[in-house]
Amino acid sequence: MASKCLLCSCLQDYVSAIRGKVTSESSGKTKSSTTIIKGEVVIIRHGESDPEKSVFVQICSCTEDKPGSGKGKMSEQRSLKGGKSYDFNGMKATKYRIKFRVELDFGIPGALVIKSQNKQKFFLLSATLQTLHQIHFHCNSWIYPFQLTKVDRVFFSNTSHLPNQTPGGLRHLRQEELKSLRGNKTGERKEWDRIYDYDIYNDLGNPDKGREHVRPVLGGSRSHPYPCRGRTGRPPCKADPLTESRPEKINLDIYVPPDERFSPKKLSEFISNSIEATVHLLIPEAKLLFRRDSGSFRSFEETSSFFSSNKNQVVEGQVKEILKSMVPEKLFKEVIHASNQNPVKFPLPQIIAENELAWLDDEEFGRQMIAGINPAKIQCLEVFPPKCKNGVSSSIKESDIENNLDGLSLTEAMNGWKILILDHHDYLMPFLNRINTKGVCAYASRTLLFRRSDDTLKPIAIELSLPGSSYASEINMVLLPASHGNEAALWQLAKAHVVANDSVHHQLISHWLQTHAVVEPFIIATRRQLSVMHPIHRLLDPHFKDTMHINALARSILINSGGILEKILMSGDISMELSSEVYKEWRFDQQGLPDDLIKRGMAIKDSNPTGVRLLFEDYPYGADGLEIWTAIKTWVTDFCSIFYKDDNSVKSDIELQAWWSEIKNTGHSDKRNETWWYKMKEFSELTEALTTLIWIASALHASVNFGQYAYAGYPLNRPTLCRKFIPKEGTIEYAEFLEDPDKYYFKMLPERFEMSLTVALVEVLSQHTSDEVYLGQRPSEWTDNEEVKHKFDQFNAELQKIERKIMERNKDPRLKNRYGPVKIPYQLLYPDTSSNGPKEGITGKGIPNSISI
C-alpha cells in the first residue's frame, strides 16, 4: 500500500511540474504538448562488442495507453550513442546519455524495453531516468542479440508492487514477462535463453563413457529423492535414455539463465582462482605433475613443508596434449595462461600457523565440533547408551566413561546436559560395505564428549562400527582417550576416522545438500512466479546471486562421476546417493537456527527475542548465529509489514501463493506430501519462511564454507578418507603399527595426490571474490521506497553492532571455544557488513548475501 501511495504522489508532482514546462526543442508537435525525459544507461562490453547505434531503448509508462488495456504508453525508440567509458571495479564500463520526447500526459515511466541489434552480447549494469524524481533500474543482466532471442528485454523500475497494486500500464508487461521466463519444457537450452524450468539430477553420471560412470538418477523417486535443479534440456545418453548426456569435453559453460551467470569480472577471477584445482581435476594422469610427490607423507615435518615450497606447475609436454584433448579451446588457453603466470603455492593454513601440533589436542578436536566448519551436527545426548533408529543400543558402556566425567556420575552428567554426541552412525552404516571395496577403510562413528565446567568439550569415547555378517548386526570397537603409549596412538587413529566421517557429512550434507541444492528450487520458483517488481522478489534477489551458476559448475566438475568429491571423499562414487538418503529426513521448517538448535538439544525454548536459550554460552556458532538470525528476522518482518497489512493480504497475493505452491509441488516435489510445509496463509508463516531461506543462503552457507582452508587446508586435521582400519592385536597390521605408529598413521591417511587436490579445492572454495556483497549491503538505489531504505539501514546498523559483539566475545578469556589451542578466532559468522571496499581472497570471515561459491 505504501508503494502505491508513493507512486500516486510522484505522479501528481510529475504532472503538475510538466504541465507548466515548455520545451525549447522543436518537433512535429506543439512545444507545450511534449516534454523531454533524460536518462543514462551503463553497460560493460564483452569482447569486441560495441552497442553504439545498435541498441534501442523505449520507455513504458505506468499509465495505460487505452483504459482497461493493461498496456502502457510507449515512448519513441532511441539508440545508444556517444558513450563515455570509465573504470568500474576494475572493469571498463560505458555510460550513455539518452533523451526521450514524450507527451505531457505520458505519466511515470515504469519499465524500459531494450532491443539489441548488436552481433554480440553485453552486460547491462543499470539505467536511470530523470523526471521530477530520479527513477532507477537495477539491471545487472546479460543482453543478447535480438536475432538470437527473438524477444525484447524488459526491465522494471525499482518501485515494488503487489500484483493487485500493479499500475495499469504495467499489468500486461508483468504477466507477459513471467510467462516468457517459464518456457514450454522442450528443447535444449541455448546460452541466450532466459528460461527457468525444473529437472531431476539425471546429469551426474556418464554411461556413454563406461559402466564405471553410471550413477543413479536423483529426484523423482522414493528410493532416491532430491531437490530439483535447473533444466538444461541436453539430449539423453546413448547407453541410458534416462541419463542426460554430458559434453565430450569438460565444459564450464554449462547452461544457466543469463541473469544467473557470473559477472564478467567474477568469471575471470573464478577461473584464475580455480587453476590449480582445474589442472588436478582435468587430467586423470595429474600425478605426472607430482612424480616426486607420489605415495604418502612420511612425517609431520614433511606435511608442513608442503605449504612452504612454491611449485611452478607449468603445463607442458604430454600433460599439455592430454589437457588440450579434454577441454574446449577457450578454457585450454585460459588454463595454460594462468599456469604459466602463477606458480602453485598454498598459503599456510591458520590451523598450523601458531602451533604446528595444536590441532592434535583433544580439546581442539572437540572445539571444532562447535566452532569449526561443521558446527551443526553435534547434539546433546538424551539417552545413554545411544541407540540406532532401529532401537539397537551402542556398545559404549557406563564403565567406559564414568571415570572421565570430572567427578560427576553418569546420571548427574546426563541431567546437567553435559554429554554431547557427534553421531555419524545411522546414515553411514547402510553404505559401508560398498564404500569399503575400493581401497577405502571406513567405519560409522559415534563420539561422546563431556562438557566441562569451562564449557570446553572433552572427548570421552569413540565407537567405530562395521556391518556384521547378518542383517542389522554390527561389529563394534570402542576406543578411549589416552595420553601416552600405544593407546594414545590408537586414539589418534580413531579421531582420524571420526574426522573422515565428518568431512563426508560436511561436504555432501551440511555444505552441498543443505545449502546449495535445497536453495536452487526456491530460485527457479521465484523467477517463474514472482515478478521482478514483486516486493518479495526484490527482498530475495540478492540472496540468489550466482547460486545457479556455481551449482551448474559443481555438477560439471565437483559432484559428477569422476568429479573432485568422488576422488577425495571416502564415499567415492556413492557420494551423491548418500546425500539423497539424508535428504529423506530434510524438513524446511527445521532449517531455521532456533528450530535446529532445539532439535539437536543444544537449546531450549525461551521468551527472549531469539525464542531460545543455548544450553551453554560458549557455543560460538550458536551464540553468533542466533544474533544474526534475529537481525534477519527483524529485517524481514519490517520489510513485509510495509506491503502486507494482515493475513488476508498474504492469502490474496496470487503470485506469492503460486510461488509457494510451486516450491512444494515442483521444486521439492519428492516432499510434496509432507505435512510440515507452511500453509502460507498467515503473515507469520511468510516471515518465518523468508527468514529461513535468507539464513540458509547467507549465514548458514558462510559458516560451513569460508573456514574450509583454515581447517581443511591442512589435510591431517581434516582427512577425507582412511586407507587402513584400526589394527587389531595379533594381526600383521598390529605388528606394523607397533613397529612405527607414526608410519602406520601416515599410511592410513589419503595419499599426497588426494591431499593436494583437497587443499586446492578448499583454497578455491574459501575465497571471496572482489564483487562479493555482504549481508546488510545492497546497491544504494536498489529500491525507490524510502520506508524500506530506512528499515534496511536499521538492519545494516544492527549487523555492525553484532560485529562489535563478536569481536568482544573473541577477546573474552572465559570463552575458550572462540580461539582454542590453535588460536583461530571464531569469525565465520562475522558479517563484515562494515566493509566498504572489496575484500577478496581468503579472509576467514564475512557473510555474503548468497551462495556464490
C-alpha positions in Angstrom: 0.0 0.0 0.0 2.8 2.3 0.8 4.4 1.9 -2.6 1.1 2.7 -4.3 0.7 5.9 -2.3 4.3 7.0 -3.2 3.6 6.3 -6.9 0.4 8.4 -6.8 2.3 11.3 -5.1 5.1 11.1 -7.6 2.6 11.0 -10.5 0.8 14.1 -9.2 4.0 16.0 -8.7 5.3 15.0 -12.1 2.1 16.0 -14.0 2.0 19.3 -12.1 5.6 20.1 -13.0 5.5 19.2 -16.6 2.2 21.0 -17.3 4.0 24.3 -16.8 7.1 23.3 -18.7 7.6 24.5 -22.2 10.4 22.7 -24.1 12.7 24.6 -26.3 13.3 21.7 -28.7 11.3 21.6 -31.9 9.2 18.6 -33.1 6.2 17.8 -35.1 4.1 18.5 -32.0 3.5 21.9 -30.3 6.1 22.8 -27.8 3.6 22.8 -24.9 2.3 19.3 -25.7 5.6 17.4 -25.2 8.5 17.2 -22.7 11.9 15.6 -22.6 12.9 12.7 -20.2 16.6 12.4 -19.9 18.3 9.2 -18.9 21.6 7.3 -18.5 22.4 3.7 -19.4 25.5 1.9 -18.1 26.9 -1.2 -19.8 30.0 -3.4 -19.6 31.2 -4.5 -23.0 32.0 -8.1 -23.7 35.0 -8.8 -26.0 34.8 -6.5 -29.1 31.1 -5.8 -28.7 30.1 -2.1 -29.4 26.5 -1.3 -28.7 26.9 2.1 -30.4 23.8 2.8 -32.5 22.8 -0.9 -32.5 20.9 -1.0 -29.1 17.5 0.6 -28.9 15.6 1.7 -25.8 12.0 2.6 -25.2 10.1 3.7 -22.1 6.9 2.1 -21.0 4.6 4.3 -18.8 2.7 3.2 -15.7 -0.3 5.0 -17.4 -2.4 2.9 -19.8 -2.4 3.7 -23.4 -6.1 2.9 -23.6 -8.3 2.5 -20.5 -8.6 -1.2 -19.5 -6.0 -2.4 -21.9 -3.3 -3.1 -19.3 -0.7 -1.8 -21.7 1.3 1.3 -21.0 2.0 4.3 -23.2 5.3 3.8 -25.1 7.9 6.4 -25.9 9.8 6.7 -29.1 12.7 4.3 -29.6 16.1 5.8 -29.0 19.6 4.2 -29.7 22.6 4.2 -27.5 25.4 6.5 -28.8 28.1 8.9 -27.7 29.1 6.8 -24.7 31.9 7.7 -22.3 34.0 5.0 -20.7 35.2 4.8 -17.1 36.6 2.3 -14.6 34.0 0.4 -12.6 35.5 -2.0 -10.0 38.4 -2.8 -12.4 36.1 -3.3 -15.4 35.6 -0.9 -18.4 32.1 0.5 -18.2 30.4 2.8 -20.7 27.8 5.4 -19.8 25.4 6.5 -22.4 23.2 9.6 -22.1 19.8 9.3 -23.8 16.7 11.6 -24.3 13.1 10.7 -24.9 10.4 13.0 -26.2 7.0 12.1 -24.7 3.5 13.6 -24.4 2.8 15.7 -21.4 0.3 13.1 -20.1 2.8 10.3 -20.6 2.9 9.5 -16.9 5.5 8.0 -14.7 8.0 5.7 -16.5 7.7 2.2 -15.1 9.7 0.0 -17.4 12.4 0.0 -20.1 12.1 -2.1 -23.2 15.5 -2.9 -24.9 16.2 -4.4 -28.3 19.8 -5.3 -29.2 20.7 -5.5 -32.9 24.3 -5.9 -32.0 26.0 -9.1 -33.0 27.4 -9.8 -29.5 26.1 -9.9 -26.0 26.9 -7.2 -23.5 26.3 -6.7 -19.8 23.7 -4.1 -18.8 24.6 -2.7 -15.4 21.9 -0.1 -14.6 19.8 2.7 -16.0 18.2 5.9 -14.6 15.6 8.3 -15.9 15.3 11.9 -14.7 11.8 13.2 -14.2 10.9 15.4 -11.2 12.2 12.4 -9.3 15.0 10.1 -10.4 13.8 6.6 -11.4 16.3 3.8 -11.0 16.5 0.5 -12.9 18.8 -2.1 -11.2 19.6 -4.4 -14.2 22.7 -6.5 -13.8 21.9 -8.6 -16.8 23.4 -10.0 -20.0 21.7 -8.7 -23.1 21.8 -10.9 -26.2 21.2 -10.1 -29.9 17.6 -9.9 -30.9 18.3 -12.3 -33.8 19.0 -15.0 -31.2 16.4 -14.2 -28.5 13.6 -13.1 -30.8 12.2 -11.0 -27.9 12.9 -7.6 -26.4 14.2 -7.3 -22.9 12.1 -5.7 -20.2 13.4 -4.0 -17.1 11.0 -2.7 -14.4 11.9 0.3 -12.2 13.0 -0.2 -8.6 9.5 0.5 -7.3 7.8 -2.6 -5.9 4.1 -3.5 -6.4 2.0 -6.4 -5.2 0.0 -8.0 -8.0 -3.2 -6.3 -7.2 -1.5 -2.9 -7.0 0.3 -3.0 -10.3 -0.1 0.2 -12.3 -2.5 -0.2 -15.2 0.1 0.4 -17.8 2.4 -2.3 -16.5 -0.1 -5.1 -16.0 0.3 -6.7 -19.4 4.1 -6.5 -19.3 4.2 -8.0 -15.8 2.2 -11.0 -16.9 4.0 -11.5 -20.3 7.4 -11.2 -18.7 6.6 -14.0 -16.2 5.2 -16.2 -19.0 8.3 -15.8 -21.1 10.5 -17.0 -18.3 8.7 -20.3 -17.8 9.3 -21.7 -21.3 7.5 -24.8 -22.6 9.7 -27.6 -21.1 11.0 -28.6 -24.5 14.3 -28.3 -26.4 17.9 -27.9 -25.4 18.5 -24.5 -23.7 20.9 -22.1 -25.5 23.2 -19.6 -23.8 20.8 -16.7 -24.6 17.6 -18.4 -23.4 16.1 -16.7 -20.3 14.0 -19.8 -19.3 13.7 -21.2 -15.9 12.4 -24.8 -15.6 13.0 -27.8 -13.4 14.7 -31.1 -13.9 15.9 -34.0 -11.8 19.6 -34.8 -11.1 19.9 -37.1 -14.1 23.2 -35.4 -15.3 25.7 -36.7 -12.7 26.6 -39.9 -14.5 28.0 -40.5 -17.9 27.1 -44.1 -19.1 28.4 -43.4 -22.6 31.9 -43.2 -21.0 31.7 -46.6 -19.4 29.9 -48.6 -16.7 32.1 -47.1 -14.0 30.5 -43.7 -14.7 26.9 -45.0 -14.3 25.2 -43.1 -11.4 21.6 -43.3 -10.1 19.1 -40.6 -11.1 18.4 -38.4 -8.1 14.9 -37.0 -7.7 11.5 -38.2 -8.9 11.5 -41.4 -6.9 11.0 -42.7 -3.4 14.3 -44.5 -3.4 16.4 -41.5 -4.4 14.5 -38.3 -3.6 16.3 -34.9 -4.3 15.6 -31.2 -4.8 15.2 -30.2 -8.4 17.8 -28.4 -10.5 17.6 -26.0 -13.4 16.8 -27.7 -16.7 19.3 -27.7 -19.5 17.4 -29.9 -21.9 20.5 -31.8 -23.2 19.7 -35.0 -25.1 19.8 -38.3 -23.4 22.8 -40.6 -23.3 23.1 -43.3 -25.9 23.7 -46.0 -23.3 20.9 -44.9 -20.9 18.0 -42.8 -22.1 17.2 -41.8 -18.5 20.5 -40.1 -18.1 21.2 -36.7 -19.6 24.2 -36.6 -21.9 27.3 -34.7 -21.0 29.7 -32.8 -23.3 32.6 -34.9 -24.5 34.9 -32.2 -23.2 34.6 -30.8 -19.7 32.7 -27.6 -20.2 32.5 -24.8 -17.7 29.9 -23.0 -19.8 27.0 -25.3 -18.9 23.7 -23.6 -19.3 22.2 -21.3 -16.7 19.8 -18.5 -17.5 21.8 -15.3 -18.3 20.7 -13.4 -15.2 22.1 -16.1 -13.1 25.6 -16.1 -14.6 28.7 -14.7 -13.0 29.6 -11.1 -13.9 32.5 -10.7 -16.3 34.9 -9.9 -13.6 33.9 -12.7 -11.3 34.1 -15.3 -14.0 37.7 -14.1 -14.7 38.6 -14.3 -11.0 36.9 -17.7 -10.6 38.9 -19.2 -13.5 42.1 -17.6 -12.1 41.4 -18.9 -8.6 40.5 -22.3 -9.8 43.5 -23.0 -11.9 45.2 -25.4 -9.5 42.1 -27.5 -8.9 41.3 -27.4 -12.6 44.7 -28.8 -13.6 44.3 -31.6 -10.9 40.8 -32.5 -12.0 41.0 -32.3 -15.7 44.0 -34.6 -16.1 43.5 -38.1 -14.7 47.2 -38.6 -15.0 47.7 -35.5 -12.8 50.2 -37.5 -10.8 52.6 -36.9 -13.6 52.8 -33.4 -12.4 53.9 -34.7 -9.0 56.2 -37.6 -9.7 58.3 -36.8 -6.7 55.2 -36.4 -4.5 53.6 -39.8 -5.2 52.6 -42.0 -2.2 52.1 -41.0 1.3 53.6 -38.3 3.5 56.1 -39.7 6.0 56.2 -37.2 8.8 54.5 -34.1 10.3 57.5 -32.0 9.1 57.0 -33.2 5.6 53.4 -32.1 5.5 54.3 -28.6 6.8 56.9 -28.2 4.1 54.1 -28.8 1.6 53.0 -25.2 2.2 56.4 -23.5 2.3 57.7 -24.5 -1.2 56.3 -23.0 -4.4 55.9 -25.4 -7.2 55.9 -24.0 -10.7 53.5 -26.4 -12.4 53.8 -25.2 -16.0 51.6 -27.4 -18.1 53.7 -28.8 -20.9 54.5 -31.9 -22.9 52.2 -35.0 -22.6 50.1 -33.3 -19.9 49.5 -30.3 -22.2 48.3 -32.6 -25.0 46.0 -34.5 -22.6 44.5 -31.3 -21.4 44.0 -30.0 -24.9 42.0 -33.1 -25.9 39.7 -32.8 -22.8 38.6 -29.2 -22.6 37.3 -26.5 -25.0 39.9 -24.4 -26.7 39.0 -21.2 -24.8 39.3 -22.9 -21.4 42.5 -24.6 -22.5 44.1 -21.3 -23.3 43.0 -19.8 -20.0 44.4 -22.7 -18.1 47.7 -22.6 -19.9 48.0 -18.8 -19.4 47.2 -19.0 -15.8 49.6 -21.9 -15.1 52.4 -20.0 -16.8 51.7 -16.9 -14.8 51.1 -18.3 -11.4 53.2 -21.0 -9.7 51.3 -23.4 -7.5 51.6 -22.1 -3.9 49.4 -22.8 -1.0 49.4 -20.3 1.9 49.9 -21.6 5.4 46.5 -22.6 6.9 45.6 -21.0 10.1 45.3 -24.4 11.9 49.1 -24.7 11.9 50.1 -21.0 11.8 50.5 -20.6 15.6 51.5 -24.1 16.6 52.0 -26.9 14.1 50.8 -29.6 16.5 48.0 -27.9 18.5 45.4 -29.5 16.2 46.2 -32.9 17.8 44.9 -31.7 21.2 41.7 -33.4 22.4 40.2 -30.1 23.4 40.8 -28.8 19.8 39.2 -32.0 18.4 36.1 -31.2 20.4 36.1 -27.5 19.9 35.9 -27.9 16.1 32.6 -29.6 16.5 31.1 -26.4 17.8 33.3 -23.7 16.2 34.8 -25.4 13.1 33.3 -25.9 9.6 30.7 -28.4 10.5 29.2 -27.0 13.7 25.6 -28.0 13.3 25.9 -31.8 13.5 26.8 -32.2 17.2 23.8 -32.7 19.6 23.1 -33.2 23.2 22.8 -36.9 24.2 19.3 -37.6 25.5 19.6 -41.3 26.2 22.5 -43.4 27.3 23.6 -45.6 25.7 22.9 -44.1 22.3 20.6 -46.0 20.1 20.1 -46.6 16.4 16.9 -45.8 14.6 16.0 -49.5 14.8 16.5 -49.5 18.6 19.8 -51.3 18.7 22.0 -49.8 21.5 25.6 -48.6 21.2 28.3 -50.8 22.7 29.7 -47.9 24.8 29.2 -48.9 28.5 28.9 -46.7 31.5 32.1 -48.2 32.8 33.9 -46.8 29.7 33.2 -43.2 30.6 32.4 -43.0 34.3 35.9 -42.1 35.4 36.2 -39.3 32.8 33.3 -37.1 33.9 35.2 -34.8 36.2 33.8 -36.3 39.4 30.2 -36.4 38.2 28.1 -39.6 38.0 26.7 -40.5 34.6 23.2 -39.6 35.9 24.4 -36.2 37.1 26.1 -35.5 33.8 23.1 -36.5 31.7 20.7 -34.4 33.9 23.0 -31.5 33.5 23.1 -31.8 29.7 26.8 -32.4 30.0 27.2 -35.2 27.5 27.2 -34.5 23.8 27.4 -36.8 20.8 28.8 -36.4 17.2 26.8 -39.2 15.5 27.8 -40.4 12.1 26.4 -43.9 12.6 22.9 -44.4 11.2 23.2 -42.8 7.8 26.6 -44.3 7.0 26.0 -47.9 8.1 23.9 -49.0 5.0 26.7 -47.8 2.7 29.8 -49.2 4.4 30.0 -52.5 2.5 30.0 -50.6 -0.8 32.5 -48.0 0.4 35.0 -50.5 1.7 35.5 -52.3 -1.5 37.7 -49.8 -3.3 40.8 -49.3 -1.2 39.0 -47.3 1.5 38.6 -48.3 5.1 35.7 -46.6 6.7 33.7 -47.0 9.9 30.4 -45.4 11.0 31.4 -43.5 14.2 29.8 -42.2 17.4 31.9 -39.8 19.5 30.8 -38.9 23.1 32.1 -35.7 24.6 31.8 -34.3 28.1 31.2 -30.6 28.6 33.5 -29.4 31.4 32.8 -26.5 33.8 34.5 -24.1 31.4 32.3 -25.3 28.5 35.3 -26.9 26.7 34.5 -30.3 25.2 36.5 -33.4 26.3 36.1 -36.4 24.0 35.5 -39.4 26.3 34.8 -42.3 23.9 34.7 -43.2 20.2 32.7 -46.1 18.9 33.7 -47.3 15.4 31.2 -49.7 13.7 31.1 -52.0 10.7 28.2 -54.1 9.4 28.1 -57.6 10.7 27.5 -60.8 8.8 23.8 -60.9 9.4 21.1 -58.3 8.9 21.2 -55.4 11.4 24.2 -56.9 13.2 27.3 -54.8 13.8 31.0 -55.2 14.7 31.8 -52.5 17.2 35.0 -51.2 18.6 35.2 -48.7 21.5 38.4 -46.6 21.9 39.1 -44.4 24.9 41.3 -41.4 25.3 44.9 -41.9 26.4 47.9 -39.6 26.8 50.8 -41.8 26.1 52.0 -45.1 24.6 50.3 -47.3 22.1 46.8 -46.4 23.4 47.4 -42.8 22.7 48.5 -43.6 19.1 45.4 -45.8 18.6 43.2 -43.0 20.0 44.7 -40.7 17.4 43.9 -43.2 14.6 40.3 -43.3 15.9 40.0 -39.5 15.8 41.2 -39.5 12.2 38.4 -42.0 11.3 35.8 -39.7 13.0 37.0 -36.7 11.1 36.9 -38.6 7.8 33.2 -39.3 8.6 32.7 -35.6 9.5 34.4 -34.5 6.3 31.9 -36.5 4.2 29.0 -35.1 6.1 30.3 -31.6 5.9 30.9 -31.6 2.1 27.9 -33.7 1.0 25.3 -32.7 3.5 26.0 -29.6 5.5 27.5 -27.8 2.6 26.2 -29.2 -0.7 22.8 -30.6 0.1 21.5 -28.3 2.9 22.6 -25.0 1.2 23.4 -25.3 -2.5 20.9 -28.0 -3.5 17.9 -27.1 -1.4 18.0 -23.4 -2.4 18.0 -23.8 -6.2 14.3 -24.7 -6.4 13.5 -21.6 -4.5 15.4 -19.5 -7.0 13.7 -21.1 -10.0 10.2 -20.7 -8.5 11.0 -17.0 -7.6 11.9 -16.2 -11.2 8.9 -18.1 -12.6 6.2 -16.9 -10.3 7.2 -13.6 -8.7 7.5 -10.6 -10.9 10.7 -8.6 -10.6 8.5 -5.8 -9.3 7.1 -8.0 -6.6 8.4 -6.9 -3.2 9.4 -10.5 -2.2 11.3 -10.9 -5.4 13.2 -7.7 -4.5 13.8 -8.9 -1.0 15.2 -12.3 -2.1 17.1 -11.3 -5.3 20.5 -10.6 -3.7 20.4 -13.8 -1.8 20.2 -15.8 -5.1 23.2 -14.1 -6.8 25.4 -16.6 -8.7 23.9 -19.7 -7.0 22.6 -21.4 -10.1 25.8 -20.8 -11.9 28.0 -22.2 -9.1 25.7 -25.2 -8.8 25.9 -25.9 -12.5 29.7 -25.8 -12.3 29.5 -28.2 -9.3 27.5 -30.7 -11.4 30.2 -30.4 -14.1 33.4 -30.8 -12.0 32.6 -31.4 -8.3 29.7 -33.8 -7.7 29.6 -35.6 -11.0 31.0 -39.1 -11.7 34.8 -38.9 -11.6 34.5 -35.4 -10.1 36.6 -33.9 -7.3 34.4 -35.1 -4.4 34.4 -38.7 -5.7 38.2 -38.5 -5.9 38.8 -37.2 -2.4 35.9 -38.4 -0.1 35.8 -41.8 1.4 32.2 -42.2 0.0 33.7 -42.2 -3.5 31.2 -43.0 -6.3 28.2 -43.3 -3.9 28.6 -39.8 -2.6 25.6 -38.2 -4.1 23.5 -41.3 -3.5 24.4 -40.9 0.2 23.3 -37.3 0.2 19.9 -38.4 -1.3 19.4 -40.8 1.6 19.9 -37.9 4.0 17.5 -35.7 2.1 14.8 -38.1 3.1 15.0 -36.6 6.5 15.2 -33.0 5.4 12.5 -30.6 6.6 12.4 -27.0 5.6 10.6 -26.0 8.8 13.6 -27.2 10.8 16.3 -25.4 8.8 15.9 -22.1 10.8 18.6 -21.8 13.5 16.3 -21.8 16.6 14.4 -24.9 15.5 17.6 -26.6 14.5 19.2 -25.9 17.9 16.1 -27.3 19.7 16.0 -30.4 17.5 19.6 -31.1 18.4 19.0 -30.5 22.1 21.5 -27.6 22.1 19.0 -25.0 23.2 15.6 -24.8 25.0 12.7 -22.5 24.3 12.8 -19.1 26.0 10.9 -15.8 26.0 13.9 -13.8 24.8 13.8 -12.2 21.2 15.5 -15.3 19.7 12.9 -17.6 21.2 15.5 -20.0 22.5 18.3 -20.2 25.1 21.6 -22.0 24.5 22.5 -24.8 26.9 25.9 -23.2 27.3 27.1 -19.7 26.4 30.4 -20.7 24.7 28.9 -22.3 21.6 30.4 -19.9 19.0 28.2 -21.0 16.1 25.1 -20.9 18.2 25.8 -17.7 20.0 26.7 -15.6 16.9 24.2 -17.4 14.8 21.2 -16.5 17.0 22.1 -12.8 16.8 22.4 -13.0 13.0 19.1 -14.9 12.8 17.3 -12.4 14.9 18.6 -9.5 12.9 17.5 -11.2 9.6 14.0 -11.9 11.1 13.6 -8.4 12.3 14.5 -7.0 8.8 12.2 -9.5 7.0 9.3 -8.7 9.3 9.8 -4.9 9.0 10.0 -5.3 5.2 7.0 -7.5 4.8 5.0 -5.2 7.1 5.3 -2.4 4.6 3.5 -4.4 1.9 1.3 -6.9 3.8 -1.0 -5.4 6.4 -2.7 -8.7 7.6 -3.1 -12.4 6.9 -5.6 -11.8 4.2 -3.2 -9.8 2.2 -0.8 -12.8 2.2 -3.6 -15.2 1.2 -4.8 -13.0 -1.6 -1.4 -12.4 -3.2 -1.8 -14.6 -6.3 1.9 -14.6 -7.2 3.0 -15.4 -3.7 0.6 -18.3 -3.5 1.7 -19.7 -6.9 5.3 -19.3 -5.8 4.9 -21.3 -2.6 2.8 -24.0 -4.3 5.4 -24.4 -7.0 8.2 -24.8 -4.4 6.4 -27.5 -2.6 4.8 -29.4 -5.5 7.5 -29.0 -8.2 10.8 -27.7 -6.8 10.8 -30.1 -3.9 8.3 -32.4 -5.4 9.6 -35.5 -3.6 8.5 -33.8 -0.4 5.1 -32.5 -1.8 3.0 -34.7 0.5 4.8 -33.8 3.7 2.5 -32.1 6.3 5.2 -29.9 7.8 5.2 -27.4 4.9 3.9 -23.9 5.9 0.4 -23.3 4.6 1.4 -19.7 3.6 -1.9 -18.3 4.8 -0.6 -16.2 7.6 1.9 -13.3 7.8 3.9 -15.1 10.4 4.4 -18.1 8.1 5.6 -15.8 5.3 8.2 -14.1 7.6 9.4 -17.4 9.1 9.8 -19.0 5.6 11.7 -15.9 4.2 13.9 -15.7 7.3 14.8 -19.3 7.0 15.6 -19.0 3.3 17.8 -16.0 3.7 19.5 -17.6 6.7 20.4 -20.7 4.6 21.6 -18.7 1.7 23.7 -16.3 3.7 24.8 -17.2 7.3 24.4 -21.0 7.2 26.4 -21.3 4.0 29.1 -18.9 5.2 29.5 -20.9 8.4 30.3 -24.1 6.6 32.2 -22.7 3.6 34.6 -19.8 4.2 36.6 -21.5 7.0 37.5 -24.5 4.9 41.0 -23.5 4.1 41.8 -22.5 7.7 40.8 -26.0 9.0 40.8 -28.4 6.0 43.7 -26.7 4.2 45.9 -28.8 6.4 44.6 -32.2 5.5 45.9 -34.0 8.6 43.4 -32.0 10.6 40.5 -32.9 8.3 41.4 -36.2 6.4 38.7 -37.0 3.9 39.3 -40.8 3.9 41.3 -43.5 5.6 43.1 -46.3 3.9 43.6 -48.6 6.9 41.4 -49.9 9.7 42.3 -49.7 13.4 44.8 -52.6 13.8 43.7 -55.5 16.0 46.0 -57.2 18.4 47.5 -60.4 17.0 47.4 -59.3 13.3 50.1 -58.3 10.9 48.7 -54.8 10.8 49.1 -54.5 14.6 52.7 -55.6 14.4 53.2 -53.0 11.7 51.6 -50.4 13.9 53.7 -51.3 17.0 56.9 -51.1 14.9 56.2 -47.5 13.9 52.9 -45.9 14.9 53.6 -42.7 13.0 54.3 -44.5 9.8 51.1 -46.5 10.2 49.2 -43.3 10.8 50.5 -41.6 7.6 49.9 -44.7 5.5 46.3 -44.7 6.8 45.7 -41.1 5.6 45.0 -40.1 2.0 47.9 -40.2 -0.5 49.6 -36.9 -1.5 47.6 -36.7 -4.7 44.2 -36.7 -2.8 45.6 -34.4 -0.2 46.9 -31.9 -2.7 43.6 -32.0 -4.6 41.7 -31.4 -1.3 43.9 -28.4 -0.5 43.4 -27.0 -4.0 39.7 -27.4 -3.7 39.2 -25.8 -0.3 41.5 -22.9 -1.3 39.2 -22.1 -4.1 36.0 -22.5 -2.1 37.3 -20.4 0.8 38.0 -17.3 -1.4 35.8 -14.2 -1.6 35.8 -12.6 -5.0 36.1 -8.8 -5.4 32.4 -8.3 -6.3 31.2 -10.0 -3.1 28.2 -8.3 -1.5 27.8 -9.0 2.2 24.7 -9.3 4.4 23.3 -5.9 5.1 24.8 -4.4 1.9 23.0 -3.5 -1.3 23.4 -1.0 -4.1 22.4 2.5 -3.0 19.4 2.7 -5.2 18.0 -0.9 -5.0 14.6 0.4 -4.0 12.7 3.6 -4.5 10.7 3.1 -1.3 12.0 5.4 1.4 10.5 3.4 4.3 12.2 0.2 3.0 15.5 2.1 2.8 15.1 3.2 6.4 14.4 -0.3 7.7 17.3 -1.6 5.7 19.6 1.0 7.2 18.5 -0.3 10.6 19.3 -3.8 9.6 22.8 -2.7 8.5 23.3 -0.9 11.8 22.3 -4.0 13.8 24.7 -6.2 11.9 27.5 -3.8 12.6 26.6 -3.9 16.2 26.8 -7.7 16.1 30.2 -7.4 14.5 31.4 -5.4 17.6 29.9 -8.0 19.9 31.7 -10.9 18.1 35.0 -9.1 18.4 34.3 -8.5 22.1 33.5 -12.2 22.6 36.7 -13.2 20.9 38.6 -11.2 23.4 36.8 -12.7 26.4 39.3 -15.2 28.1 36.3 -17.0 29.7 35.1 -18.1 26.2 37.8 -20.6 25.4 36.0 -22.2 22.5 36.3 -19.0 20.5 40.0 -19.5 20.0 41.0 -22.9 21.2 44.5 -24.4 21.3 45.1 -23.5 17.7 44.4 -19.8 18.3 41.9 -19.3 15.5 39.3 -16.6 16.4 35.7 -17.6 15.6 34.7 -15.2 12.8 32.8 -17.4 10.4 29.6 -15.6 11.3 31.2 -12.1 11.4 29.0 -10.3 8.9 31.7 -7.9 7.5 28.8 -5.6 6.8 31.0 -2.6 7.8 33.5 -3.4 5.0 33.4 -0.6 2.5 35.8 -1.9 -0.2 36.4 -5.2 -1.8 38.0 -7.8 0.5 38.9 -10.6 -1.9 40.8 -13.8 -1.1 40.8 -16.0 2.0 39.7 -13.9 4.9 38.0 -16.5 7.2 35.1 -14.1 7.8 32.2 -12.4 6.1 28.6 -13.4 5.4 27.9 -12.9 1.7 24.3 -12.4 0.8 24.2 -15.5 -1.3 25.7 -19.0 -2.0 28.1 -17.5 -4.5 30.9 -20.1 -4.4 
